[in-house]
């Protein structure tokens, strides 16, 4: 089986993207370029602000900086190719390039799913056990949790990529997508893909269920703790620390579940492409805005950094 897959190493795929709408190519390029610029500036900005401000050197912002890094990386993987195929007439990608795009995109998505779960656990400790927060969430444990998320994400992606490479491709080599998404690659293959679809379904379901269970369990305890709080001030503070995280979780997991609920048919490809654009291009831009606009500490850190820079330039 792998020998057949190795014959596909010289294959070149044609990415259709949004070529069926030629009048929208330039407007879409400008829109996606603006979104990607905001995504890059926003996520890298959060990382810089957290690194420069000692007040933000806490587990919560440690995890937030990694979420921003993952958003930046995941957005870069499909968006750069999307921008390219919106400008050029020859919309091709090599088999190796396609496999690499899938590998890194898949790894970053799975890593982010569990990073959100880790952040939910961090919020549970902060709200439910505030007096023991430093003891329960030491620096070494935080580093291990982050390393575990990355390791699991790349292991899952490696397994899926290994079996993708066993496929053989014949015929037109056309992928009706703007990137090398799993179902899009599968649809271009002339091999029996039943096992590959089952493998993807099993890994996706396991990761989605596990990460959501951790998140739901954490927030059940958080809600119970918040309800028992006697003071309104404590209630407001507890809610504000979780609101931005809940918003990001709802958007991220909501779109993933929506994507997996759509049947893999020719009629649904446009919907899949639009939904994938929203998840891989728009959502990474929204996350830094959600965290910065709803987070008082981040806003104060940004204002302090701007004032410091202005004072340095005025001297």
BATIMAR-264484 format. One record per residue (C-alpha): residue in three letters; x, y, z. Coordinates in nm, 3 decimals, decimal comma, always signed. Layout:
# residues N
{nuti = Ala east = X north = Y up = Z} .
...
//
This chain:
# residues 315
{nuti = Unk east = +0,000 north = +0,000 up = +0,000} .
{nuti = Unk east = +0,281 north = +0,241 up = +0,086} .
{nuti = Unk east = +0,456 north = +0,159 up = -0,242} .
{nuti = Unk east = +0,149 north = +0,277 up = -0,429} .
{nuti = Unk east = +0,148 north = +0,594 up = -0,221} .
{nuti = Unk east = +0,513 north = +0,658 up = -0,295} .
{nuti = Unk east = +0,427 north = +0,671 up = -0,666} .
{nuti = Unk east = +0,215 north = +0,978 up = -0,587} .
{nuti = Unk east = +0,521 north = +1,175 up = -0,469} .
{nuti = Unk east = +0,550 north = +1,339 up = -0,811} .
{nuti = Unk east = +0,181 north = +1,426 up = -0,826} .
{nuti = Unk east = +0,077 north = +1,790 up = -0,867} .
{nuti = Unk east = -0,268 north = +1,896 up = -0,746} .
{nuti = Unk east = -0,481 north = +2,176 up = -0,888} .
{nuti = Unk east = -0,657 north = +2,379 up = -0,617} .
{nuti = Unk east = -0,986 north = +2,518 up = -0,744} .
{nuti = Unk east = -1,031 north = +2,755 up = -0,451} .
{nuti = Unk east = -1,289 north = +3,017 up = -0,547} .
{nuti = Unk east = -1,205 north = +3,008 up = -0,920} .
{nuti = Unk east = -1,573 north = +2,959 up = -1,006} .
{nuti = Unk east = -1,620 north = +3,323 up = -0,906} .
{nuti = Unk east = -1,354 north = +3,508 up = -1,114} .
{nuti = Unk east = -1,506 north = +3,852 up = -1,046} .
{nuti = Unk east = -1,448 north = +3,798 up = -0,672} .
{nuti = Unk east = -1,078 north = +3,700 up = -0,692} .
{nuti = Unk east = -0,930 north = +4,048 up = -0,636} .
{nuti = Unk east = -1,185 north = +4,160 up = -0,370} .
{nuti = Unk east = -1,136 north = +3,831 up = -0,182} .
{nuti = Unk east = -0,757 north = +3,872 up = -0,200} .
{nuti = Unk east = -0,777 north = +4,221 up = -0,048} .
{nuti = Unk east = -1,021 north = +4,110 up = +0,224} .
{nuti = Unk east = -0,814 north = +3,804 up = +0,322} .
{nuti = Unk east = -0,489 north = +4,005 up = +0,311} .
{nuti = Unk east = -0,636 north = +4,262 up = +0,553} .
{nuti = Unk east = -0,768 north = +3,987 up = +0,782} .
{nuti = Unk east = -0,433 north = +3,804 up = +0,782} .
{nuti = Unk east = -0,247 north = +4,129 up = +0,857} .
{nuti = Unk east = -0,473 north = +4,197 up = +1,156} .
{nuti = Unk east = -0,431 north = +3,833 up = +1,267} .
{nuti = Unk east = -0,053 north = +3,855 up = +1,247} .
{nuti = Unk east = -0,031 north = +4,190 up = +1,426} .
{nuti = Unk east = -0,291 north = +4,097 up = +1,689} .
{nuti = Unk east = -0,153 north = +3,756 up = +1,786} .
{nuti = Unk east = +0,214 north = +3,853 up = +1,775} .
{nuti = Unk east = +0,123 north = +4,172 up = +1,963} .
{nuti = Unk east = -0,036 north = +3,973 up = +2,247} .
{nuti = Unk east = +0,274 north = +3,751 up = +2,270} .
{nuti = Unk east = +0,504 north = +4,056 up = +2,288} .
{nuti = Unk east = +0,285 north = +4,234 up = +2,547} .
{nuti = Unk east = +0,275 north = +3,924 up = +2,769} .
{nuti = Unk east = +0,651 north = +3,872 up = +2,743} .
{nuti = Unk east = +0,733 north = +4,238 up = +2,825} .
{nuti = Unk east = +0,487 north = +4,286 up = +3,113} .
{nuti = Unk east = +0,591 north = +4,109 up = +3,436} .
{nuti = Unk east = +0,236 north = +4,141 up = +3,573} .
{nuti = Unk east = +0,119 north = +3,906 up = +3,298} .
{nuti = Unk east = +0,372 north = +3,632 up = +3,381} .
{nuti = Unk east = +0,102 north = +3,403 up = +3,522} .
{nuti = Unk east = -0,026 north = +3,060 up = +3,405} .
{nuti = Unk east = -0,335 north = +3,218 up = +3,245} .
{nuti = Unk east = -0,132 north = +3,448 up = +3,020} .
{nuti = Unk east = +0,129 north = +3,178 up = +2,959} .
{nuti = Unk east = -0,147 north = +2,965 up = +2,804} .
{nuti = Unk east = -0,291 north = +3,269 up = +2,626} .
{nuti = Unk east = +0,044 north = +3,343 up = +2,461} .
{nuti = Unk east = +0,055 north = +2,986 up = +2,327} .
{nuti = Unk east = -0,302 north = +3,017 up = +2,200} .
{nuti = Unk east = -0,198 north = +3,332 up = +2,013} .
{nuti = Unk east = +0,107 north = +3,152 up = +1,873} .
{nuti = Unk east = -0,112 north = +2,862 up = +1,755} .
{nuti = Unk east = -0,363 north = +3,102 up = +1,597} .
{nuti = Unk east = -0,083 north = +3,275 up = +1,410} .
{nuti = Unk east = +0,068 north = +2,946 up = +1,289} .
{nuti = Unk east = -0,260 north = +2,783 up = +1,195} .
{nuti = Unk east = -0,378 north = +3,090 up = +1,008} .
{nuti = Unk east = -0,049 north = +3,117 up = +0,816} .
{nuti = Unk east = -0,061 north = +2,757 up = +0,688} .
{nuti = Unk east = -0,372 north = +2,787 up = +0,463} .
{nuti = Unk east = -0,394 north = +3,166 up = +0,421} .
{nuti = Unk east = -0,061 north = +3,216 up = +0,243} .
{nuti = Unk east = -0,155 north = +2,955 up = -0,018} .
{nuti = Unk east = -0,509 north = +3,099 up = -0,042} .
{nuti = Unk east = -0,368 north = +3,445 up = -0,117} .
{nuti = Unk east = -0,139 north = +3,295 up = -0,382} .
{nuti = Unk east = -0,411 north = +3,108 up = -0,573} .
{nuti = Unk east = -0,635 north = +3,416 up = -0,569} .
{nuti = Unk east = -0,369 north = +3,605 up = -0,766} .
{nuti = Unk east = -0,223 north = +3,350 up = -1,008} .
{nuti = Unk east = -0,395 north = +3,157 up = -1,285} .
{nuti = Unk east = -0,194 north = +2,836 up = -1,230} .
{nuti = Unk east = -0,327 north = +2,716 up = -0,895} .
{nuti = Unk east = -0,108 north = +2,415 up = -0,829} .
{nuti = Unk east = +0,054 north = +2,254 up = -0,528} .
{nuti = Unk east = +0,293 north = +1,957 up = -0,520} .
{nuti = Unk east = +0,206 north = +1,633 up = -0,339} .
{nuti = Unk east = +0,480 north = +1,705 up = -0,082} .
{nuti = Unk east = +0,359 north = +2,061 up = -0,032} .
{nuti = Unk east = +0,002 north = +1,940 up = +0,008} .
{nuti = Unk east = +0,096 north = +1,676 up = +0,264} .
{nuti = Unk east = +0,309 north = +1,925 up = +0,460} .
{nuti = Unk east = +0,026 north = +2,179 up = +0,461} .
{nuti = Unk east = -0,215 north = +1,918 up = +0,597} .
{nuti = Unk east = +0,036 north = +1,792 up = +0,856} .
{nuti = Unk east = +0,105 north = +2,130 up = +1,014} .
{nuti = Unk east = -0,254 north = +2,253 up = +0,983} .
{nuti = Unk east = -0,390 north = +1,940 up = +1,151} .
{nuti = Unk east = -0,123 north = +1,948 up = +1,425} .
{nuti = Unk east = -0,198 north = +2,312 up = +1,514} .
{nuti = Unk east = -0,576 north = +2,254 up = +1,521} .
{nuti = Unk east = -0,557 north = +1,954 up = +1,756} .
{nuti = Unk east = -0,300 north = +2,130 up = +1,975} .
{nuti = Unk east = -0,527 north = +2,434 up = +2,005} .
{nuti = Unk east = -0,827 north = +2,216 up = +2,097} .
{nuti = Unk east = -0,641 north = +2,079 up = +2,398} .
{nuti = Unk east = -0,481 north = +2,415 up = +2,478} .
{nuti = Unk east = -0,833 north = +2,554 up = +2,519} .
{nuti = Unk east = -0,910 north = +2,261 up = +2,749} .
{nuti = Unk east = -0,597 north = +2,332 up = +2,955} .
{nuti = Unk east = -0,699 north = +2,698 up = +2,978} .
{nuti = Unk east = -1,044 north = +2,591 up = +3,102} .
{nuti = Unk east = -0,876 north = +2,384 up = +3,375} .
{nuti = Unk east = -0,663 north = +2,686 up = +3,464} .
{nuti = Unk east = -0,979 north = +2,900 up = +3,499} .
{nuti = Unk east = -1,133 north = +2,626 up = +3,718} .
{nuti = Unk east = -0,835 north = +2,638 up = +3,956} .
{nuti = Unk east = -0,830 north = +3,021 up = +3,957} .
{nuti = Unk east = -1,202 north = +3,053 up = +4,040} .
{nuti = Unk east = -1,262 north = +2,745 up = +4,257} .
{nuti = Unk east = -0,928 north = +2,727 up = +4,443} .
{nuti = Unk east = -0,789 north = +3,084 up = +4,437} .
{nuti = Unk east = -0,588 north = +3,046 up = +4,759} .
{nuti = Unk east = -0,405 north = +2,739 up = +4,625} .
{nuti = Unk east = -0,368 north = +2,865 up = +4,267} .
{nuti = Unk east = +0,011 north = +2,907 up = +4,275} .
{nuti = Unk east = +0,056 north = +2,568 up = +4,445} .
{nuti = Unk east = -0,179 north = +2,378 up = +4,209} .
{nuti = Unk east = -0,050 north = +2,548 up = +3,892} .
{nuti = Unk east = +0,331 north = +2,568 up = +3,930} .
{nuti = Unk east = +0,548 north = +2,672 up = +3,637} .
{nuti = Unk east = +0,672 north = +2,316 up = +3,569} .
{nuti = Unk east = +0,317 north = +2,178 up = +3,548} .
{nuti = Unk east = +0,215 north = +2,457 up = +3,308} .
{nuti = Unk east = +0,514 north = +2,380 up = +3,086} .
{nuti = Unk east = +0,429 north = +2,006 up = +3,090} .
{nuti = Unk east = +0,065 north = +2,072 up = +3,001} .
{nuti = Unk east = +0,165 north = +2,291 up = +2,707} .
{nuti = Unk east = +0,428 north = +2,038 up = +2,591} .
{nuti = Unk east = +0,167 north = +1,760 up = +2,618} .
{nuti = Unk east = -0,077 north = +1,956 up = +2,397} .
{nuti = Unk east = +0,187 north = +2,006 up = +2,128} .
{nuti = Unk east = +0,307 north = +1,645 up = +2,148} .
{nuti = Unk east = -0,044 north = +1,500 up = +2,118} .
{nuti = Unk east = -0,134 north = +1,734 up = +1,832} .
{nuti = Unk east = +0,173 north = +1,638 up = +1,630} .
{nuti = Unk east = +0,135 north = +1,264 up = +1,705} .
{nuti = Unk east = -0,228 north = +1,261 up = +1,583} .
{nuti = Unk east = -0,132 north = +1,461 up = +1,275} .
{nuti = Unk east = +0,162 north = +1,228 up = +1,203} .
{nuti = Unk east = -0,066 north = +0,921 up = +1,213} .
{nuti = Unk east = -0,320 north = +1,077 up = +0,975} .
{nuti = Unk east = -0,046 north = +1,206 up = +0,743} .
{nuti = Unk east = +0,125 north = +0,865 up = +0,733} .
{nuti = Unk east = -0,191 north = +0,698 up = +0,605} .
{nuti = Unk east = -0,267 north = +0,984 up = +0,364} .
{nuti = Unk east = +0,070 north = +0,916 up = +0,201} .
{nuti = Unk east = -0,043 north = +0,558 up = +0,131} .
{nuti = Unk east = -0,312 north = +0,682 up = -0,111} .
{nuti = Unk east = -0,266 north = +0,672 up = -0,485} .
{nuti = Unk east = -0,395 north = +0,947 up = -0,713} .
{nuti = Unk east = -0,505 north = +0,913 up = -1,072} .
{nuti = Unk east = -0,721 north = +1,114 up = -1,308} .
{nuti = Unk east = -0,747 north = +1,494 up = -1,298} .
{nuti = Unk east = -0,575 north = +1,555 up = -0,957} .
{nuti = Unk east = -0,822 north = +1,838 up = -0,894} .
{nuti = Unk east = -0,894 north = +1,940 up = -0,532} .
{nuti = Unk east = -1,212 north = +2,142 up = -0,495} .
{nuti = Unk east = -1,076 north = +2,346 up = -0,207} .
{nuti = Unk east = -0,832 north = +2,632 up = -0,142} .
{nuti = Unk east = -0,608 north = +2,410 up = +0,071} .
{nuti = Unk east = -0,520 north = +2,051 up = +0,149} .
{nuti = Unk east = -0,802 north = +1,968 up = +0,385} .
{nuti = Unk east = -0,838 north = +1,596 up = +0,471} .
{nuti = Unk east = -1,171 north = +1,526 up = +0,299} .
{nuti = Unk east = -1,058 north = +1,726 up = -0,006} .
{nuti = Unk east = -0,743 north = +1,513 up = -0,046} .
{nuti = Unk east = -0,946 north = +1,194 up = +0,007} .
{nuti = Unk east = -1,192 north = +1,296 up = -0,265} .
{nuti = Unk east = -0,907 north = +1,331 up = -0,518} .
{nuti = Unk east = -0,779 north = +0,978 up = -0,455} .
{nuti = Unk east = -0,864 north = +0,672 up = -0,663} .
{nuti = Unk east = -0,781 north = +0,434 up = -0,374} .
{nuti = Unk east = -1,026 north = +0,274 up = -0,135} .
{nuti = Unk east = -1,059 north = +0,546 up = +0,131} .
{nuti = Unk east = -1,300 north = +0,373 up = +0,373} .
{nuti = Unk east = -1,027 north = +0,305 up = +0,631} .
{nuti = Unk east = -0,890 north = +0,661 up = +0,603} .
{nuti = Unk east = -1,234 north = +0,813 up = +0,660} .
{nuti = Unk east = -1,294 north = +0,588 up = +0,962} .
{nuti = Unk east = -0,950 north = +0,675 up = +1,103} .
{nuti = Unk east = -1,017 north = +1,048 up = +1,066} .
{nuti = Unk east = -1,362 north = +1,012 up = +1,221} .
{nuti = Unk east = -1,224 north = +0,812 up = +1,518} .
{nuti = Unk east = -0,935 north = +1,052 up = +1,592} .
{nuti = Unk east = -1,152 north = +1,362 up = +1,543} .
{nuti = Unk east = -1,433 north = +1,229 up = +1,765} .
{nuti = Unk east = -1,191 north = +1,120 up = +2,039} .
{nuti = Unk east = -1,014 north = +1,457 up = +2,046} .
{nuti = Unk east = -1,337 north = +1,658 up = +2,030} .
{nuti = Unk east = -1,507 north = +1,455 up = +2,306} .
{nuti = Unk east = -1,202 north = +1,457 up = +2,536} .
{nuti = Unk east = -1,135 north = +1,830 up = +2,502} .
{nuti = Unk east = -1,503 north = +1,922 up = +2,540} .
{nuti = Unk east = -1,543 north = +1,698 up = +2,847} .
{nuti = Unk east = -1,250 north = +1,873 up = +3,019} .
{nuti = Unk east = -1,397 north = +2,214 up = +2,928} .
{nuti = Unk east = -1,754 north = +2,126 up = +3,034} .
{nuti = Unk east = -1,641 north = +1,966 up = +3,362} .
{nuti = Unk east = -1,427 north = +2,271 up = +3,444} .
{nuti = Unk east = -1,709 north = +2,516 up = +3,375} .
{nuti = Unk east = -1,968 north = +2,312 up = +3,566} .
{nuti = Unk east = -1,751 north = +2,352 up = +3,878} .
{nuti = Unk east = -1,690 north = +2,719 up = +3,792} .
{nuti = Unk east = -2,064 north = +2,792 up = +3,760} .
{nuti = Unk east = -2,140 north = +2,614 up = +4,089} .
{nuti = Unk east = -1,865 north = +2,813 up = +4,263} .
{nuti = Unk east = -1,985 north = +3,144 up = +4,112} .
{nuti = Unk east = -2,344 north = +3,078 up = +4,224} .
{nuti = Unk east = -2,224 north = +3,022 up = +4,581} .
{nuti = Unk east = -2,030 north = +3,351 up = +4,587} .
{nuti = Unk east = -2,189 north = +3,594 up = +4,836} .
{nuti = Unk east = -2,052 north = +3,920 up = +4,696} .
{nuti = Unk east = -2,151 north = +4,078 up = +4,365} .
{nuti = Unk east = -1,796 north = +4,200 up = +4,310} .
{nuti = Unk east = -1,654 north = +3,849 up = +4,332} .
{nuti = Unk east = -1,924 north = +3,725 up = +4,096} .
{nuti = Unk east = -1,844 north = +3,994 up = +3,839} .
{nuti = Unk east = -1,468 north = +3,932 up = +3,861} .
{nuti = Unk east = -1,510 north = +3,554 up = +3,825} .
{nuti = Unk east = -1,737 north = +3,597 up = +3,524} .
{nuti = Unk east = -1,504 north = +3,846 up = +3,354} .
{nuti = Unk east = -1,207 north = +3,607 up = +3,381} .
{nuti = Unk east = -1,403 north = +3,333 up = +3,203} .
{nuti = Unk east = -1,615 north = +3,528 up = +2,952} .
{nuti = Unk east = -1,342 north = +3,577 up = +2,690} .
{nuti = Unk east = -1,230 north = +3,215 up = +2,716} .
{nuti = Unk east = -1,589 north = +3,088 up = +2,679} .
{nuti = Unk east = -1,639 north = +3,308 up = +2,373} .
{nuti = Unk east = -1,327 north = +3,167 up = +2,204} .
{nuti = Unk east = -1,430 north = +2,809 up = +2,291} .
{nuti = Unk east = -1,782 north = +2,858 up = +2,154} .
{nuti = Unk east = -1,655 north = +2,996 up = +1,822} .
{nuti = Unk east = -1,377 north = +2,739 up = +1,780} .
{nuti = Unk east = -1,566 north = +2,420 up = +1,874} .
{nuti = Unk east = -1,891 north = +2,544 up = +1,718} .
{nuti = Unk east = -1,729 north = +2,573 up = +1,374} .
{nuti = Unk east = -1,546 north = +2,238 up = +1,409} .
{nuti = Unk east = -1,871 north = +2,059 up = +1,496} .
{nuti = Unk east = -2,047 north = +2,236 up = +1,210} .
{nuti = Unk east = -1,779 north = +2,120 up = +0,965} .
{nuti = Unk east = -1,807 north = +1,756 up = +1,074} .
{nuti = Unk east = -2,188 north = +1,762 up = +1,057} .
{nuti = Unk east = -2,187 north = +1,859 up = +0,689} .
{nuti = Unk east = -2,219 north = +1,558 up = +0,456} .
{nuti = Unk east = -1,928 north = +1,506 up = +0,217} .
{nuti = Unk east = -2,109 north = +1,576 up = -0,111} .
{nuti = Unk east = -2,048 north = +1,794 up = -0,415} .
{nuti = Unk east = -2,332 north = +2,024 up = -0,312} .
{nuti = Unk east = -2,170 north = +2,096 up = +0,024} .
{nuti = Unk east = -1,818 north = +2,187 up = -0,099} .
{nuti = Unk east = -1,891 north = +2,560 up = -0,118} .
{nuti = Unk east = -2,029 north = +2,553 up = +0,237} .
{nuti = Unk east = -1,723 north = +2,355 up = +0,355} .
{nuti = Unk east = -1,486 north = +2,606 up = +0,190} .
{nuti = Unk east = -1,665 north = +2,908 up = +0,338} .
{nuti = Unk east = -1,677 north = +2,747 up = +0,684} .
{nuti = Unk east = -1,309 north = +2,650 up = +0,660} .
{nuti = Unk east = -1,222 north = +3,009 up = +0,563} .
{nuti = Unk east = -1,407 north = +3,136 up = +0,869} .
{nuti = Unk east = -1,230 north = +2,887 up = +1,097} .
{nuti = Unk east = -0,878 north = +2,916 up = +0,953} .
{nuti = Unk east = -0,871 north = +3,282 up = +0,846} .
{nuti = Unk east = -1,133 north = +3,480 up = +1,042} .
{nuti = Unk east = -1,134 north = +3,306 up = +1,384} .
{nuti = Unk east = -0,756 north = +3,351 up = +1,445} .
{nuti = Unk east = -0,816 north = +3,724 up = +1,391} .
{nuti = Unk east = -1,112 north = +3,732 up = +1,634} .
{nuti = Unk east = -0,937 north = +3,556 up = +1,924} .
{nuti = Unk east = -0,682 north = +3,834 up = +2,004} .
{nuti = Unk east = -0,963 north = +4,092 up = +1,974} .
{nuti = Unk east = -1,180 north = +3,888 up = +2,213} .
{nuti = Unk east = -0,899 north = +3,849 up = +2,468} .
{nuti = Unk east = -0,775 north = +4,208 up = +2,447} .
{nuti = Unk east = -1,111 north = +4,387 up = +2,439} .
{nuti = Unk east = -1,258 north = +4,185 up = +2,727} .
{nuti = Unk east = -0,943 north = +4,162 up = +2,937} .
{nuti = Unk east = -0,862 north = +4,453 up = +3,165} .
{nuti = Unk east = -0,504 north = +4,340 up = +3,238} .
{nuti = Unk east = -0,416 north = +4,309 up = +2,868} .
{nuti = Unk east = -0,566 north = +4,653 up = +2,789} .
{nuti = Unk east = -0,371 north = +4,814 up = +3,074} .
{nuti = Unk east = -0,050 north = +4,640 up = +2,961} .
{nuti = Unk east = -0,097 north = +4,764 up = +2,603} .
{nuti = Unk east = -0,164 north = +5,122 up = +2,723} .
{nuti = Unk east = +0,144 north = +5,110 up = +2,946} .
{nuti = Unk east = +0,358 north = +4,981 up = +2,659} .
{nuti = Unk east = +0,232 north = +5,254 up = +2,423} .
{nuti = Unk east = +0,294 north = +5,526 up = +2,684} .
{nuti = Unk east = +0,646 north = +5,395 up = +2,748} .
{nuti = Unk east = +0,728 north = +5,398 up = +2,375} .
{nuti = Unk east = +0,584 north = +5,749 up = +2,334} .
{nuti = Unk east = +0,795 north = +5,878 up = +2,626} .
{nuti = Unk east = +1,108 north = +5,718 up = +2,478} .
{nuti = Unk east = +1,046 north = +5,881 up = +2,139} .
{nuti = Unk east = +0,971 north = +6,222 up = +2,292} .
{nuti = Unk east = +1,307 north = +6,239 up = +2,474} .
//
